[in-house]
Amino acid sequence: MEYKFKPFTNDLTPHAQLQEWANHYHVNLEWNDEPTQTNGIPHWTTYPIIQGVSYPGFVGAGGVLKDARAVAAERIINCSSIL
């Protein structure tokens, strides 16, 4: 059965759905998380690593890791040629 991505909601975030997709297909999903600080303000950048293949072209950024992963997940979900 094919996994279908649904419209994003607070419960069905892009990150949550990408993890569900990985679980559905038994795919290893990891993240390259990089924290930085500017004038004491935290900032995260991250991108997915799927089956050991890094996808830095789908980087997400945010003030918290959760937001950065949501951006990166949405970017790769919306690129139908990858998943």
MIDOSE-1310 file (N, C-alpha, C; in nm, 2 decimals, decimal comma, always signed):
residues 83
meyk	+0,08/-0,12/+0,00/+0,00/+0,00/+0,00/+0,09/+0,13/+0,00; +0,06/+0,22/-0,08/+0,13/+0,34/-0,10/+0,10/+0,44/+0,01; +0,21/+0,50/+0,07/+0,19/+0,61/+0,17/+0,14/+0,74/+0,10; +0,04/+0,80/+0,15/-0,01/+0,93/+0,10/+0,01/+1,04/+0,20
fkpf	+0,08/+1,14/+0,16/+0,10/+1,26/+0,25/-0,03/+1,33/+0,25; -0,07/+1,38/+0,37/-0,19/+1,45/+0,39/-0,16/+1,60/+0,41; -0,27/+1,69/+0,41/-0,25/+1,83/+0,44/-0,19/+1,84/+0,58; -0,09/+1,93/+0,59/-0,03/+1,95/+0,72/-0,12/+2,02/+0,82
tndl	-0,11/+1,97/+0,94/-0,19/+2,03/+1,06/-0,09/+2,03/+1,18; -0,14/+2,08/+1,29/-0,06/+2,08/+1,41/-0,02/+1,94/+1,45; -0,11/+1,84/+1,43/-0,08/+1,70/+1,47/-0,01/+1,63/+1,36; -0,04/+1,66/+1,23/+0,02/+1,59/+1,12/+0,12/+1,69/+1,05
tpha	+0,23/+1,72/+1,13/+0,33/+1,81/+1,08/+0,41/+1,75/+0,97; +0,48/+1,83/+0,89/+0,56/+1,77/+0,78/+0,66/+1,67/+0,84; +0,72/+1,71/+0,95/+0,82/+1,62/+1,02/+0,76/+1,49/+1,06; +0,64/+1,49/+1,12/+0,57/+1,37/+1,16/+0,54/+1,28/+1,05
qlqe	+0,49/+1,34/+0,94/+0,45/+1,27/+0,82/+0,57/+1,21/+0,75; +0,68/+1,28/+0,75/+0,80/+1,22/+0,69/+0,85/+1,10/+0,77; +0,84/+1,11/+0,90/+0,88/+0,99/+0,98/+0,78/+0,88/+0,96; +0,65/+0,91/+0,95/+0,55/+0,80/+0,92/+0,59/+0,74/+0,78
wanh	+0,62/+0,82/+0,68/+0,66/+0,76/+0,55/+0,78/+0,67/+0,57; +0,88/+0,71/+0,64/+1,00/+0,63/+0,66/+0,97/+0,50/+0,73; +0,88/+0,51/+0,83/+0,84/+0,39/+0,91/+0,76/+0,29/+0,81; +0,67/+0,35/+0,73/+0,59/+0,27/+0,64/+0,67/+0,19/+0,54
yhvn	+0,78/+0,25/+0,49/+0,86/+0,19/+0,39/+0,99/+0,13/+0,45; +1,00/+0,13/+0,59/+1,12/+0,08/+0,66/+1,25/+0,14/+0,61; +1,24/+0,27/+0,60/+1,35/+0,35/+0,55/+1,42/+0,42/+0,67; +1,55/+0,42/+0,67/+1,63/+0,49/+0,77/+1,63/+0,64/+0,75
lewn	+1,57/+0,71/+0,84/+1,56/+0,86/+0,84/+1,64/+0,92/+0,95; +1,74/+0,99/+0,92/+1,82/+1,06/+1,02/+1,82/+1,21/+0,98; +1,88/+1,29/+1,07/+1,89/+1,44/+1,05/+2,03/+1,49/+1,08; +2,07/+1,58/+1,00/+2,20/+1,65/+1,03/+2,16/+1,78/+1,09
dept	+2,16/+1,79/+1,23/+2,12/+1,91/+1,30/+2,24/+1,99/+1,34; +2,24/+2,12/+1,31/+2,35/+2,21/+1,34/+2,30/+2,33/+1,42; +2,33/+2,33/+1,55/+2,29/+2,45/+1,63/+2,39/+2,56/+1,63; +2,35/+2,68/+1,62/+2,44/+2,80/+1,63/+2,37/+2,90/+1,72
qtng	+2,45/+3,00/+1,76/+2,40/+3,12/+1,83/+2,45/+3,24/+1,78; +2,36/+3,34/+1,77/+2,40/+3,48/+1,73/+2,36/+3,57/+1,84; +2,45/+3,64/+1,90/+2,42/+3,73/+2,01/+2,33/+3,66/+2,12; +2,36/+3,53/+2,14/+2,29/+3,46/+2,24/+2,16/+3,40/+2,20
iphw	+2,12/+3,42/+2,08/+1,99/+3,37/+2,02/+2,02/+3,24/+1,95; +1,95/+3,13/+1,99/+1,98/+3,00/+1,92/+1,91/+3,00/+1,79; +1,98/+2,92/+1,70/+1,93/+2,91/+1,56/+1,97/+2,77/+1,52; +1,88/+2,70/+1,45/+1,91/+2,56/+1,40/+1,90/+2,56/+1,25
ttyp	+1,99/+2,48/+1,19/+1,97/+2,44/+1,06/+1,98/+2,28/+1,05; +1,90/+2,22/+0,97/+1,90/+2,08/+0,96/+1,86/+2,03/+0,82; +1,90/+1,91/+0,78/+1,85/+1,85/+0,66/+1,84/+1,70/+0,68; +1,76/+1,64/+0,60/+1,74/+1,49/+0,62/+1,85/+1,41/+0,55
iiqg	+1,87/+1,29/+0,61/+1,96/+1,19/+0,56/+1,87/+1,06/+0,55; +1,85/+1,02/+0,42/+1,76/+0,91/+0,40/+1,84/+0,79/+0,34; +1,83/+0,68/+0,41/+1,91/+0,56/+0,37/+2,06/+0,60/+0,35; +2,11/+0,68/+0,44/+2,25/+0,72/+0,43/+2,28/+0,83/+0,33
vsyp	+2,19/+0,87/+0,25/+2,21/+0,98/+0,15/+2,17/+1,11/+0,21; +2,26/+1,20/+0,21/+2,23/+1,34/+0,27/+2,16/+1,42/+0,16; +2,07/+1,51/+0,21/+1,99/+1,60/+0,12/+2,01/+1,74/+0,17; +2,13/+1,80/+0,16/+2,15/+1,93/+0,21/+2,08/+2,04/+0,13
gfvg	+2,03/+2,00/+0,01/+1,95/+2,10/-0,07/+1,81/+2,12/-0,01; +1,78/+2,04/+0,09/+1,64/+2,06/+0,15/+1,66/+2,10/+0,30; +1,75/+2,20/+0,32/+1,78/+2,25/+0,45/+1,66/+2,33/+0,51; +1,64/+2,31/+0,64/+1,54/+2,39/+0,71/+1,61/+2,47/+0,82
aggv	+1,56/+2,59/+0,85/+1,62/+2,67/+0,95/+1,51/+2,72/+1,04; +1,54/+2,74/+1,17/+1,45/+2,79/+1,26/+1,51/+2,82/+1,40; +1,43/+2,89/+1,48/+1,48/+2,92/+1,62/+1,48/+2,80/+1,71; +1,40/+2,70/+1,68/+1,40/+2,58/+1,75/+1,41/+2,46/+1,65
lkda	+1,47/+2,35/+1,70/+1,49/+2,24/+1,61/+1,36/+2,18/+1,55; +1,26/+2,18/+1,62/+1,13/+2,13/+1,57/+1,09/+2,21/+1,45; +1,10/+2,34/+1,45/+1,06/+2,43/+1,34/+1,15/+2,41/+1,22; +1,28/+2,39/+1,24/+1,38/+2,37/+1,13/+1,35/+2,24/+1,06
rava	+1,32/+2,13/+1,14/+1,29/+2,00/+1,08/+1,16/+2,01/+1,00; +1,06/+2,08/+1,05/+0,94/+2,09/+0,98/+0,96/+2,16/+0,84; +1,04/+2,26/+0,84/+1,07/+2,33/+0,71/+1,14/+2,23/+0,61; +1,24/+2,16/+0,66/+1,32/+2,07/+0,58/+1,23/+1,96/+0,53
aeri	+1,15/+1,90/+0,62/+1,06/+1,79/+0,58/+0,96/+1,84/+0,48; +0,90/+1,95/+0,49/+0,81/+2,00/+0,40/+0,87/+2,02/+0,26; +0,99/+2,07/+0,26/+1,07/+2,09/+0,13/+1,09/+1,96/+0,06; +1,13/+1,85/+0,13/+1,16/+1,73/+0,06/+1,03/+1,66/+0,03
incs	+0,92/+1,67/+0,11/+0,79/+1,61/+0,07/+0,74/+1,67/-0,06; +0,76/+1,80/-0,07/+0,70/+1,87/-0,19/+0,79/+1,85/-0,32; +0,90/+1,78/-0,30/+0,98/+1,75/-0,42/+0,95/+1,60/-0,46; +0,86/+1,58/-0,54/+0,81/+1,44/-0,57/+0,91/+1,35/-0,63
sil	+1,02/+1,40/-0,68/+1,12/+1,32/-0,75/+1,21/+1,25/-0,64; +1,21/+1,29/-0,52/+1,30/+1,24/-0,42/+1,23/+1,12/-0,34; +1,11/+1,13/-0,30/+1,04/+1,03/-0,22/+0,96/+0,94/-0,31
